[in-house]
Amino acid sequence: MSGQADIAGATEHNWAEVGRDARSALVLLGYPAMPECMPGEADPCGASAQLHVLAYLATLKAVADHQLDHCGADPAVVSEIYRHTLAELQADPRCQGVHQ
């Protein structure tokens, strides 16, 4: 998927693509490599691609929070950037009104 994922209408294939991208992002941020265990991968664990995406995104959030804490970021600045970015994402028509 290119750009923002249309998660509301995602197929299992779409979920798997987002999952692979999220897992790659974790590695780029210095998180230890995670097993390739989504459906269709070398060693599937039995969980759906969607469940993997949820786990990877939650892990990404924790990694980002940890790195922000340790880089000395001003919490007020981080909060403002976060709120601005979240508002942009929620205003995107592909969000399908879930947050509006």
MARVEX-146206 format. One line per field, with one value per atom (N, C-alpha, C): residue number from 1; atom name; x, y, z. Coordinates in steps of 0.02 Angstrom, whole numbers. Layout:
BEGIN
resi <- (NUM|...)
name <- (CA|...)
xx <- (X|...)
yy <- (Y|...)
zz <- (Z|...)
This chain:
BEGIN
resi <- (1|1|1|2|2|2|3|3|3|4|4|4|5|5|5|6|6|6|7|7|7|8|8|8|9|9|9|10|10|10|11|11|11|12|12|12|13|13|13|14|14|14|15|15|15|16|16|16|17|17|17|18|18|18|19|19|19|20|20|20|21|21|21|22|22|22|23|23|23|24|24|24|25|25|25|26|26|26|27|27|27|28|28|28|29|29|29|30|30|30|31|31|31|32|32|32|33|33|33|34|34|34|35|35|35|36|36|36|37|37|37|38|38|38|39|39|39|40|40|40|41|41|41|42|42|42|43|43|43|44|44|44|45|45|45|46|46|46|47|47|47|48|48|48|49|49|49|50|50|50|51|51|51|52|52|52|53|53|53|54|54|54|55|55|55|56|56|56|57|57|57|58|58|58|59|59|59|60|60|60|61|61|61|62|62|62|63|63|63|64|64|64|65|65|65|66|66|66|67|67|67|68|68|68|69|69|69|70|70|70|71|71|71|72|72|72|73|73|73|74|74|74|75|75|75|76|76|76|77|77|77|78|78|78|79|79|79|80|80|80|81|81|81|82|82|82|83|83|83|84|84|84|85|85|85|86|86|86|87|87|87|88|88|88|89|89|89|90|90|90|91|91|91|92|92|92|93|93|93|94|94|94|95|95|95|96|96|96|97|97|97|98|98|98|99|99|99|100|100|100)
name <- (N|CA|C|N|CA|C|N|CA|C|N|CA|C|N|CA|C|N|CA|C|N|CA|C|N|CA|C|N|CA|C|N|CA|C|N|CA|C|N|CA|C|N|CA|C|N|CA|C|N|CA|C|N|CA|C|N|CA|C|N|CA|C|N|CA|C|N|CA|C|N|CA|C|N|CA|C|N|CA|C|N|CA|C|N|CA|C|N|CA|C|N|CA|C|N|CA|C|N|CA|C|N|CA|C|N|CA|C|N|CA|C|N|CA|C|N|CA|C|N|CA|C|N|CA|C|N|CA|C|N|CA|C|N|CA|C|N|CA|C|N|CA|C|N|CA|C|N|CA|C|N|CA|C|N|CA|C|N|CA|C|N|CA|C|N|CA|C|N|CA|C|N|CA|C|N|CA|C|N|CA|C|N|CA|C|N|CA|C|N|CA|C|N|CA|C|N|CA|C|N|CA|C|N|CA|C|N|CA|C|N|CA|C|N|CA|C|N|CA|C|N|CA|C|N|CA|C|N|CA|C|N|CA|C|N|CA|C|N|CA|C|N|CA|C|N|CA|C|N|CA|C|N|CA|C|N|CA|C|N|CA|C|N|CA|C|N|CA|C|N|CA|C|N|CA|C|N|CA|C|N|CA|C|N|CA|C|N|CA|C|N|CA|C|N|CA|C|N|CA|C|N|CA|C|N|CA|C|N|CA|C|N|CA|C|N|CA|C|N|CA|C|N|CA|C|N|CA|C|N|CA|C|N|CA|C|N|CA|C|N|CA|C|N|CA|C|N|CA|C)
xx <- (43|0|44|27|66|26|61|26|-7|-59|-95|-135|-131|-168|-243|-283|-356|-373|-363|-368|-440|-489|-559|-578|-552|-569|-512|-465|-405|-421|-387|-390|-333|-332|-278|-211|-211|-150|-127|-175|-158|-130|-162|-137|-66|-52|15|66|47|93|107|56|66|108|95|133|207|223|294|326|290|316|328|280|287|345|351|407|473|477|538|554|502|511|541|520|547|622|642|713|752|724|757|766|721|725|767|798|844|813|750|718|743|755|779|732|762|722|670|611|556|548|523|516|467|479|433|382|329|280|208|200|132|110|45|21|59|80|115|190|215|287|318|384|423|398|378|360|297|238|177|159|140|124|50|9|-62|-105|-74|-112|-122|-176|-191|-141|-138|-95|-120|-186|-213|-187|-187|-163|-89|-51|20|28|-12|-8|-21|-73|-88|-30|1|58|118|132|189|178|117|104|108|83|90|163|203|274|309|289|316|302|242|223|268|279|322|394|420|488|495|446|448|447|402|398|465|494|558|613|616|668|657|595|581|602|588|608|683|720|792|830|796|833|825|790|784|734|686|636|593|576|532|461|432|367|313|316|266|272|333|344|321|339|319|243|211|138|105|132|104|112|170|181|134|128|84|11|-14|-83|-94|-46|-52|-54|-9|-5|-68|-92|-152|-212|-217|-273|-270|-210|-203|-225|-204|-223|-298|-328|-400|-441|-413|-449|-444|-399|-390|-453|-479|-541|-537|-477|-470|-484|-488|-502|-575|-615|-685|-727|-713|-755|-752|-706|-702|-690|-652|-633|-669|-714|-743|-811)
yy <- (-59|0|61|108|170|223|269|321|292|324|303|240|193|131|143|114|115|54|62|5|-21|23|2|-50|-45|-91|-138|-147|-186|-260|-290|-363|-394|-459|-493|-477|-472|-453|-383|-336|-267|-266|-304|-306|-333|-385|-414|-363|-324|-273|-220|-197|-147|-178|-241|-275|-279|-297|-300|-231|-179|-111|-89|-104|-85|-123|-187|-227|-199|-178|-148|-82|-43|21|10|-43|-58|-72|-110|-125|-60|-17|47|90|84|123|89|33|1|-53|-70|-124|-190|-239|-304|-334|-367|-399|-446|-443|-486|-544|-600|-658|-645|-676|-672|-728|-711|-763|-746|-699|-684|-739|-743|-793|-786|-843|-844|-834|-821|-812|-879|-877|-938|-980|-947|-983|-952|-960|-928|-951|-903|-919|-934|-920|-933|-871|-815|-753|-721|-683|-649|-593|-573|-516|-454|-446|-388|-386|-441|-443|-425|-449|-430|-355|-325|-252|-216|-236|-203|-209|-268|-277|-235|-234|-195|-120|-96|-25|-5|-47|-33|-31|-78|-79|-17|4|66|126|128|184|184|125|120|140|116|133|208|238|311|349|329|362|356|296|284|329|332|373|447|470|540|556|511|521|527|487|485|535|570|619|689|695|760|807|778|819|856|917|958|928|904|872|917|982|1027|1029|1029|1030|964|909|843|837|861|858|898|957|1000|967|939|904|844|807|748|769|820|842|866|904|929|871|824|767|724|712|673|707|773|810|804|808|800|731|680|612|601|628|619|658|712|752|722|675|644|607|620|587|510|483|410|382|426|405|382|398|377|398|456|483|448|402|364|411|464|508|576|586|653|657)
zz <- (0|0|0|-40|-39|-2|31|69|130|152|212|198|242|234|245|201|211|253|317|362|367|361|368|316|255|202|183|227|211|204|156|147|188|193|228|195|129|92|112|116|136|206|252|321|323|283|282|257|207|180|233|267|321|377|392|444|428|366|346|350|329|332|405|448|519|551|535|562|538|475|448|483|497|533|601|635|701|697|647|638|624|581|566|627|675|737|790|773|819|862|850|889|861|904|879|826|778|725|755|727|751|703|726|682|625|569|512|521|556|575|556|509|485|437|424|376|310|283|220|226|285|296|317|326|338|398|452|513|544|512|536|607|649|718|728|678|683|693|711|719|651|644|581|567|503|486|522|530|565|637|671|740|743|693|691|683|639|628|694|730|794|842|845|890|868|803|778|789|776|785|859|903|975|996|967|982|954|893|865|909|936|980|1042|1071|1131|1114|1057|1037|1026|993|981|1047|1092|1158|1195|1193|1227|1198|1132|1101|1114|1114|1130|1201|1248|1317|1325|1286|1294|1252|1207|1166|1195|1251|1283|1249|1214|1179|1229|1213|1254|1248|1303|1300|1269|1280|1251|1175|1150|1077|1047|1078|1055|1054|1106|1111|1056|1041|988|920|906|842|837|891|893|878|913|903|831|804|735|685|693|647|652|713|723|690|697|666|590|562|489|467|503|486|491|543|553|503|475|425|355|346|280|260|200|179|180|174|176|246|295|364|370|321|316|375|404|456|523|532|595|654|644|700|699|652|646|678)
